[in-house]
């Protein structure tokens, strides 16, 4: 490779090294803008998920309180239903 081509190659590489950041700058700025939008959307999703978990926890607490408050009613009813099922099962004739 002769000297002229080496000098020409170094000159082209120097121009590319100087001009490339200016050409790539809009792409970098768009990428950063998309990254910021993605982070904001991710934060919004996390906030919605947190609110959803809080609502589910509240519903679970209400359900447990309701079951505990109604236990004097449903526990004897459940015992009677189980006793009836046991009596009906033992009265059947096996084939």
SULFEN-V469529 format. One record per residue. N is the residue number from 0. SS is DSSP state (alpha for helix, beta for strand, coil for the rest). PSI is psi in degrees with one decimal (999 if undefined). OMEGA is omega in whole degrees, -180 to 180 (none if undefined). Layout:
n=N ss=SS psi=PSI omega=OMEGA
n=N ss=SS psi=PSI omega=OMEGA
//
This chain:
n=0 ss=coil psi=125.3 omega=-175
n=1 ss=coil psi=170.2 omega=-173
n=2 ss=alpha psi=-37.0 omega=-179
n=3 ss=alpha psi=-45.0 omega=-180
n=4 ss=alpha psi=-35.9 omega=178
n=5 ss=alpha psi=-44.2 omega=179
n=6 ss=alpha psi=-42.6 omega=179
n=7 ss=alpha psi=-41.4 omega=178
n=8 ss=alpha psi=-43.5 omega=178
n=9 ss=alpha psi=-38.4 omega=178
n=10 ss=alpha psi=-44.6 omega=179
n=11 ss=alpha psi=-42.9 omega=178
n=12 ss=alpha psi=-37.3 omega=177
n=13 ss=alpha psi=-42.8 omega=178
n=14 ss=alpha psi=-43.5 omega=179
n=15 ss=alpha psi=-39.5 omega=-180
n=16 ss=alpha psi=-31.3 omega=180
n=17 ss=alpha psi=-41.5 omega=-174
n=18 ss=alpha psi=-24.9 omega=-174
n=19 ss=alpha psi=-45.2 omega=178
n=20 ss=alpha psi=-34.0 omega=178
n=21 ss=alpha psi=-32.8 omega=179
n=22 ss=alpha psi=-30.6 omega=-176
n=23 ss=alpha psi=-15.5 omega=-177
n=24 ss=alpha psi=-45.6 omega=178
n=25 ss=alpha psi=-37.1 omega=179
n=26 ss=alpha psi=-41.6 omega=179
n=27 ss=alpha psi=-42.4 omega=179
n=28 ss=alpha psi=-40.7 omega=177
n=29 ss=alpha psi=-40.8 omega=178
n=30 ss=alpha psi=-41.5 omega=178
n=31 ss=alpha psi=-38.8 omega=178
n=32 ss=alpha psi=-42.4 omega=178
n=33 ss=alpha psi=-35.7 omega=178
n=34 ss=alpha psi=-41.9 omega=179
n=35 ss=alpha psi=-43.0 omega=178
n=36 ss=alpha psi=-41.3 omega=179
n=37 ss=alpha psi=-40.1 omega=178
n=38 ss=alpha psi=-41.9 omega=178
n=39 ss=alpha psi=-41.8 omega=178
n=40 ss=alpha psi=-38.7 omega=177
n=41 ss=alpha psi=-39.4 omega=176
n=42 ss=alpha psi=-37.9 omega=177
n=43 ss=alpha psi=-41.4 omega=178
n=44 ss=alpha psi=-39.8 omega=179
n=45 ss=alpha psi=-38.4 omega=179
n=46 ss=alpha psi=-42.8 omega=179
n=47 ss=alpha psi=-40.6 omega=178
n=48 ss=alpha psi=-38.7 omega=178
n=49 ss=alpha psi=-41.6 omega=178
n=50 ss=alpha psi=-41.6 omega=178
n=51 ss=alpha psi=-42.8 omega=178
n=52 ss=alpha psi=-37.1 omega=178
n=53 ss=alpha psi=-40.5 omega=179
n=54 ss=alpha psi=-43.7 omega=179
n=55 ss=alpha psi=-39.4 omega=178
n=56 ss=alpha psi=-41.8 omega=177
n=57 ss=alpha psi=-42.5 omega=178
n=58 ss=alpha psi=-38.9 omega=178
n=59 ss=alpha psi=-41.6 omega=178
n=60 ss=alpha psi=-44.1 omega=179
n=61 ss=alpha psi=-41.0 omega=179
n=62 ss=alpha psi=-44.3 omega=180
n=63 ss=alpha psi=-41.6 omega=178
n=64 ss=alpha psi=-41.1 omega=179
n=65 ss=alpha psi=-43.2 omega=178
n=66 ss=alpha psi=-41.0 omega=179
n=67 ss=alpha psi=-38.1 omega=-179
n=68 ss=alpha psi=-33.6 omega=-178
n=69 ss=coil psi=4.4 omega=-178
n=70 ss=alpha psi=-31.9 omega=176
n=71 ss=alpha psi=-18.9 omega=180
n=72 ss=alpha psi=-49.7 omega=-170
n=73 ss=alpha psi=-23.3 omega=179
n=74 ss=alpha psi=-47.4 omega=176
n=75 ss=alpha psi=-37.3 omega=178
n=76 ss=alpha psi=-41.6 omega=179
n=77 ss=alpha psi=-38.5 omega=178
n=78 ss=alpha psi=-41.7 omega=179
n=79 ss=alpha psi=-43.2 omega=179
n=80 ss=alpha psi=-40.7 omega=178
n=81 ss=alpha psi=-39.8 omega=178
n=82 ss=alpha psi=-42.9 omega=178
n=83 ss=alpha psi=-42.1 omega=179
n=84 ss=alpha psi=-36.7 omega=179
n=85 ss=alpha psi=-41.2 omega=180
n=86 ss=alpha psi=-41.5 omega=-180
n=87 ss=alpha psi=-35.7 omega=-178
n=88 ss=alpha psi=-40.2 omega=-177
n=89 ss=alpha psi=-17.2 omega=-180
n=90 ss=coil psi=-9.8 omega=-178
n=91 ss=coil psi=147.3 omega=178
n=92 ss=coil psi=133.5 omega=180
n=93 ss=coil psi=140.6 omega=-179
n=94 ss=coil psi=999 omega=none
//
